[in-house]
Amino acid sequence: MIRALCIGQSSYDISIVVDEYPKEGTKERFINKIGCGGGSAANCAYLLAKWGFGTTFAGVIGNDIYGNRIKKEFDTVKIDSRYIETSFEKDTAISFIIIDKSTQASTVFNIADEYVKLKKYDFDFTPDIIMTDGHDSYASKVTLQKYPKAISVLDASRVTPEILELGKYVNYIICSEKFATTVAGSPIDFNKTASLANVYYKLKAKFLKADIIITLGDKGALYCLNNQIKVSPALKVPISDPTGVKDIFTGAFCYIIANGGDIEKAVKYANIASGISMNTIGTRLSIPSVETVEKLYVQNYE
Protein backbone atom coordinates (compact mmCIF):
# COMPACT_ATOMS: atom_id res chain seq x y z
CA MET A 1 0.00 0.00 0.00
CA ILE A 2 1.25 3.48 -0.89
CA ARG A 3 1.86 5.64 2.20
CA ALA A 4 0.99 9.33 1.99
CA LEU A 5 1.80 12.03 4.55
CA CYS A 6 -0.08 15.34 4.41
CA ILE A 7 1.11 18.23 6.59
CA GLY A 8 -0.76 21.48 7.15
CA GLN A 9 -4.10 23.03 7.84
CA SER A 10 -7.28 21.39 9.03
CA SER A 11 -10.37 23.54 9.41
CA TYR A 12 -14.15 23.20 9.43
CA ASP A 13 -16.23 24.66 6.59
CA ILE A 14 -19.78 25.96 6.95
CA SER A 15 -21.41 26.73 3.59
CA ILE A 16 -24.65 28.55 2.82
CA VAL A 17 -26.26 29.12 -0.58
CA VAL A 18 -27.89 32.47 -1.43
CA ASP A 19 -29.81 33.66 -4.47
CA GLU A 20 -27.58 36.74 -4.50
CA TYR A 21 -24.82 38.07 -2.28
CA PRO A 22 -26.23 39.89 0.79
CA LYS A 23 -26.25 43.69 0.61
CA GLU A 24 -24.09 45.65 3.00
CA GLY A 25 -25.92 46.74 6.15
CA THR A 26 -28.67 44.11 5.92
CA LYS A 27 -29.45 41.35 8.41
CA GLU A 28 -29.95 37.88 6.97
CA ARG A 29 -31.13 34.63 8.51
CA PHE A 30 -30.03 31.28 7.12
CA ILE A 31 -31.57 27.96 8.13
CA ASN A 32 -29.99 25.51 5.71
CA LYS A 33 -26.25 25.05 5.98
CA ILE A 34 -23.76 22.41 4.89
CA GLY A 35 -20.82 21.56 7.10
CA CYS A 36 -17.72 19.45 6.55
CA GLY A 37 -14.01 19.49 7.18
CA GLY A 38 -11.71 21.71 5.15
CA GLY A 39 -8.13 22.87 4.82
CA SER A 40 -5.83 22.16 1.88
CA ALA A 41 -3.65 19.43 3.37
CA ALA A 42 -6.56 17.85 5.23
CA ASN A 43 -8.70 17.72 2.09
CA CYS A 44 -5.85 16.15 0.16
CA ALA A 45 -5.41 13.56 2.91
CA TYR A 46 -9.13 12.79 2.86
CA LEU A 47 -9.11 12.21 -0.91
CA LEU A 48 -6.03 9.98 -0.84
CA ALA A 49 -7.45 7.89 2.00
CA LYS A 50 -10.81 7.60 0.24
CA TRP A 51 -8.97 6.44 -2.89
CA GLY A 52 -7.11 3.70 -1.04
CA PHE A 53 -3.79 5.12 0.14
CA GLY A 54 -2.51 4.54 3.65
CA THR A 55 -2.73 8.19 4.64
CA THR A 56 -1.44 10.11 7.65
CA PHE A 57 -2.46 13.68 8.41
CA ALA A 58 -0.31 15.90 10.62
CA GLY A 59 -1.83 19.15 11.81
CA VAL A 60 -3.49 20.92 14.73
CA ILE A 61 -7.17 21.17 15.67
CA GLY A 62 -8.91 22.72 18.66
CA ASN A 63 -10.47 20.95 21.62
CA ASP A 64 -13.98 21.78 20.45
CA ILE A 65 -16.97 20.44 18.54
CA TYR A 66 -15.42 21.20 15.15
CA GLY A 67 -12.21 19.40 16.01
CA ASN A 68 -14.25 16.37 17.06
CA ARG A 69 -16.22 16.44 13.81
CA ILE A 70 -13.00 16.54 11.79
CA LYS A 71 -11.66 13.49 13.64
CA LYS A 72 -14.88 11.59 12.98
CA GLU A 73 -14.70 12.43 9.26
CA PHE A 74 -11.11 11.20 9.14
CA ASP A 75 -12.17 7.96 10.82
CA THR A 76 -14.70 7.26 8.05
CA VAL A 77 -11.88 6.97 5.49
CA LYS A 78 -9.38 5.42 7.94
CA ILE A 79 -6.89 8.28 8.05
CA ASP A 80 -4.02 7.72 10.48
CA SER A 81 -4.71 10.49 13.01
CA ARG A 82 -1.90 9.74 15.49
CA TYR A 83 -0.08 12.91 14.47
CA ILE A 84 -3.04 15.23 14.85
CA GLU A 85 -2.36 17.50 17.82
CA THR A 86 -5.10 19.13 19.89
CA SER A 87 -4.71 22.70 21.08
CA PHE A 88 -6.42 23.48 24.38
CA GLU A 89 -5.77 27.21 23.93
CA LYS A 90 -6.81 27.87 20.35
CA ASP A 91 -10.04 26.89 18.61
CA THR A 92 -10.29 24.90 15.40
CA ALA A 93 -10.07 27.21 12.39
CA ILE A 94 -13.46 27.85 10.75
CA SER A 95 -14.36 28.95 7.23
CA PHE A 96 -17.73 30.55 6.50
CA ILE A 97 -18.55 30.21 2.81
CA ILE A 98 -21.26 32.12 0.96
CA ILE A 99 -22.15 30.57 -2.40
CA ASP A 100 -23.90 32.98 -4.75
CA LYS A 101 -26.27 31.21 -7.17
CA SER A 102 -26.41 34.21 -9.49
CA THR A 103 -22.64 34.34 -10.12
CA GLN A 104 -21.62 30.75 -9.23
CA ALA A 105 -18.92 32.29 -7.02
CA SER A 106 -18.02 31.48 -3.44
CA THR A 107 -16.84 34.02 -0.87
CA VAL A 108 -14.77 32.52 1.92
CA PHE A 109 -14.21 34.01 5.38
CA ASN A 110 -11.37 32.22 7.16
CA ILE A 111 -11.56 32.65 10.94
CA ALA A 112 -8.74 31.57 13.23
CA ASP A 113 -7.05 32.95 16.33
CA GLU A 114 -3.72 32.13 14.74
CA TYR A 115 -2.22 29.14 12.99
CA VAL A 116 -0.96 26.71 15.64
CA LYS A 117 2.07 24.72 14.57
CA LEU A 118 2.99 21.12 15.28
CA LYS A 119 5.16 20.37 18.29
CA LYS A 120 6.06 16.85 17.21
CA TYR A 121 6.88 15.57 13.72
CA ASP A 122 9.00 12.50 14.32
CA PHE A 123 7.07 10.03 12.16
CA ASP A 124 7.48 6.29 12.71
CA PHE A 125 7.09 5.33 9.03
CA THR A 126 8.66 6.23 5.70
CA PRO A 127 6.17 7.99 3.38
CA ASP A 128 6.11 7.37 -0.36
CA ILE A 129 4.67 10.83 -0.99
CA ILE A 130 4.60 14.00 1.11
CA MET A 131 2.12 16.78 0.48
CA THR A 132 2.25 20.12 2.30
CA ASP A 133 0.21 23.31 2.01
CA GLY A 134 2.96 25.36 3.66
CA HIS A 135 0.97 26.38 6.73
CA ASP A 136 3.49 24.66 8.98
CA SER A 137 6.63 25.49 7.07
CA TYR A 138 9.14 24.34 9.69
CA ALA A 139 7.59 20.90 10.20
CA SER A 140 7.27 20.55 6.42
CA LYS A 141 10.89 21.50 5.76
CA VAL A 142 12.25 19.15 8.41
CA THR A 143 10.12 16.29 7.07
CA LEU A 144 11.12 16.91 3.45
CA GLN A 145 14.79 16.86 4.45
CA LYS A 146 14.32 13.69 6.50
CA TYR A 147 12.70 11.78 3.61
CA PRO A 148 14.51 12.99 0.46
CA LYS A 149 13.46 9.90 -1.53
CA ALA A 150 9.75 10.56 -1.05
CA ILE A 151 7.83 12.27 -3.83
CA SER A 152 7.05 15.77 -2.56
CA VAL A 153 4.23 18.13 -3.53
CA LEU A 154 3.62 21.72 -2.40
CA ASP A 155 0.17 23.28 -2.73
CA ALA A 156 1.10 26.96 -3.10
CA SER A 157 -1.69 29.50 -2.82
CA ARG A 158 -0.19 32.19 -0.57
CA VAL A 159 2.93 34.15 -1.44
CA THR A 160 4.95 34.10 1.77
CA PRO A 161 8.69 33.81 2.41
CA GLU A 162 8.10 30.42 4.04
CA ILE A 163 6.24 28.96 1.06
CA LEU A 164 8.79 30.38 -1.37
CA GLU A 165 11.50 28.66 0.66
CA LEU A 166 9.62 25.33 0.72
CA GLY A 167 9.37 25.47 -3.05
CA LYS A 168 13.11 24.83 -3.24
CA TYR A 169 12.76 21.42 -1.59
CA VAL A 170 9.85 19.77 -3.44
CA ASN A 171 9.46 17.82 -6.68
CA TYR A 172 6.15 19.43 -7.68
CA ILE A 173 4.59 22.82 -7.04
CA ILE A 174 0.87 23.19 -7.71
CA CYS A 175 0.08 26.88 -7.61
CA SER A 176 -2.83 29.17 -8.39
CA GLU A 177 -2.76 31.64 -11.25
CA LYS A 178 -2.57 34.49 -8.73
CA PHE A 179 0.43 32.92 -6.99
CA ALA A 180 2.16 32.34 -10.31
CA THR A 181 1.68 35.84 -11.69
CA THR A 182 2.61 37.48 -8.38
CA VAL A 183 5.85 35.54 -8.02
CA ALA A 184 6.71 35.88 -11.70
CA GLY A 185 5.87 39.58 -11.70
CA SER A 186 4.11 39.11 -15.04
CA PRO A 187 0.43 38.83 -16.02
CA ILE A 188 -1.18 36.05 -18.00
CA ASP A 189 -3.07 37.07 -21.12
CA PHE A 190 -4.95 34.12 -22.59
CA ASN A 191 -4.99 35.84 -25.96
CA LYS A 192 -1.19 35.81 -25.96
CA THR A 193 0.20 32.32 -25.52
CA ALA A 194 3.69 33.72 -25.01
CA SER A 195 2.55 35.17 -21.69
CA LEU A 196 1.84 31.65 -20.38
CA ALA A 197 5.34 30.49 -21.21
CA ASN A 198 6.82 33.68 -19.81
CA VAL A 199 5.19 33.16 -16.40
CA TYR A 200 6.12 29.48 -16.35
CA TYR A 201 9.79 30.04 -17.11
CA LYS A 202 10.07 32.87 -14.58
CA LEU A 203 8.72 30.49 -11.93
CA LYS A 204 11.02 27.72 -13.11
CA ALA A 205 14.01 30.04 -12.70
CA LYS A 206 13.07 30.44 -9.01
CA PHE A 207 12.29 26.77 -8.39
CA LEU A 208 14.84 24.85 -10.44
CA LYS A 209 14.19 21.47 -8.81
CA ALA A 210 10.41 21.44 -9.17
CA ASP A 211 7.96 20.64 -11.93
CA ILE A 212 5.40 23.43 -11.83
CA ILE A 213 1.68 23.16 -12.43
CA ILE A 214 -0.43 26.33 -12.60
CA THR A 215 -4.18 25.99 -12.09
CA LEU A 216 -6.09 28.40 -14.35
CA GLY A 217 -9.68 28.12 -13.17
CA ASP A 218 -12.10 27.35 -16.00
CA LYS A 219 -9.16 27.43 -18.47
CA GLY A 220 -7.67 24.25 -16.97
CA ALA A 221 -4.08 23.78 -15.85
CA LEU A 222 -0.67 24.60 -17.31
CA TYR A 223 2.35 22.30 -17.12
CA CYS A 224 5.51 21.45 -19.02
CA LEU A 225 6.29 18.09 -20.63
CA ASN A 226 9.40 17.39 -22.73
CA ASN A 227 10.21 21.12 -22.77
CA GLN A 228 6.78 21.93 -24.20
CA ILE A 229 4.33 24.19 -22.35
CA LYS A 230 0.87 22.64 -22.40
CA VAL A 231 -2.58 23.52 -21.08
CA SER A 232 -4.97 20.72 -20.20
CA PRO A 233 -8.57 22.01 -20.42
CA ALA A 234 -10.89 21.99 -17.45
CA LEU A 235 -13.83 19.62 -17.30
CA LYS A 236 -16.99 21.45 -18.31
CA VAL A 237 -19.69 20.80 -15.70
CA PRO A 238 -22.53 22.68 -14.01
CA ILE A 239 -21.06 24.64 -11.08
CA SER A 240 -22.70 24.48 -7.67
CA ASP A 241 -19.68 25.21 -5.49
CA PRO A 242 -16.11 25.99 -6.61
CA THR A 243 -14.76 25.97 -3.04
CA GLY A 244 -11.81 23.63 -2.46
CA VAL A 245 -11.47 22.69 -6.11
CA LYS A 246 -7.68 23.20 -5.99
CA ASP A 247 -7.40 20.89 -2.96
CA ILE A 248 -9.10 18.11 -4.90
CA PHE A 249 -6.92 18.84 -7.92
CA THR A 250 -3.83 18.45 -5.72
CA GLY A 251 -5.08 15.22 -4.14
CA ALA A 252 -5.85 13.60 -7.49
CA PHE A 253 -2.49 14.75 -8.87
CA CYS A 254 -0.71 13.15 -5.90
CA TYR A 255 -2.62 9.92 -6.46
CA ILE A 256 -1.42 9.50 -10.05
CA ILE A 257 2.16 10.64 -9.42
CA ALA A 258 2.52 8.27 -6.45
CA ASN A 259 1.20 5.43 -8.62
CA GLY A 260 3.94 6.04 -11.19
CA GLY A 261 1.98 8.13 -13.69
CA ASP A 262 3.56 11.03 -15.55
CA ILE A 263 2.75 14.70 -15.09
CA GLU A 264 0.42 14.80 -18.10
CA LYS A 265 -1.81 12.00 -16.83
CA ALA A 266 -1.72 13.49 -13.32
CA VAL A 267 -2.91 16.89 -14.55
CA LYS A 268 -5.69 15.40 -16.69
CA TYR A 269 -6.84 13.17 -13.83
CA ALA A 270 -6.78 16.15 -11.48
CA ASN A 271 -8.82 18.27 -13.88
CA ILE A 272 -11.48 15.57 -14.05
CA ALA A 273 -11.67 15.05 -10.28
CA SER A 274 -11.76 18.77 -9.48
CA GLY A 275 -14.28 19.42 -12.25
CA ILE A 276 -16.70 16.79 -10.96
CA SER A 277 -16.40 18.22 -7.46
CA MET A 278 -17.82 21.61 -8.46
CA ASN A 279 -21.26 20.07 -8.95
CA THR A 280 -21.65 19.36 -5.21
CA ILE A 281 -21.59 21.73 -2.23
CA GLY A 282 -18.93 21.07 0.40
CA THR A 283 -15.35 20.12 -0.50
CA ARG A 284 -15.17 16.79 1.33
CA LEU A 285 -18.71 15.90 0.29
CA SER A 286 -17.87 16.58 -3.37
CA ILE A 287 -14.85 14.28 -3.73
CA PRO A 288 -15.77 11.71 -6.41
CA SER A 289 -14.84 8.06 -6.29
CA VAL A 290 -11.63 7.05 -8.00
CA GLU A 291 -13.67 4.69 -10.20
CA THR A 292 -15.76 7.60 -11.51
CA VAL A 293 -12.66 9.63 -12.34
CA GLU A 294 -10.93 6.66 -13.97
CA LYS A 295 -13.96 5.98 -16.16
CA LEU A 296 -14.01 9.57 -17.45
CA TYR A 297 -10.25 9.54 -17.97
CA VAL A 298 -10.47 6.40 -20.11
CA GLN A 299 -13.39 7.83 -22.10
CA ASN A 300 -11.60 11.11 -22.81
CA TYR A 301 -7.93 10.20 -23.13
CA GLU A 302 -7.50 6.50 -23.94
Buried (B, 14 or more C-beta within 10 A) or exposed (E): EBBBBBBBBBBBBBBBBBEEBBEEEEEEEEEEEBBBBBBBBBBBBBBBBBBBBBBBBBBBBBEBEBBBBBBEBBEEBEBBBEBBBBBEEBBBBBBBBBBBEEEEBBBBEBEBEEEBBBEEBEBEEEBBBBBBBBBBBEBBBBBBEBBEEBBBBBBBBBBEEBBBEBBBBBBBBBBBBBBBBEBBEBEBEEEEEEBBBBBBBBBBEBBEEBBBBBBBEEBBBBBBEEEEBBBBBBBEEEBBBBBBBBBBBBBBBBBBBBBEBEBBBBBBBBBBBBBBBBBBBBBBBBBBEBEEBBEBBEEEEE
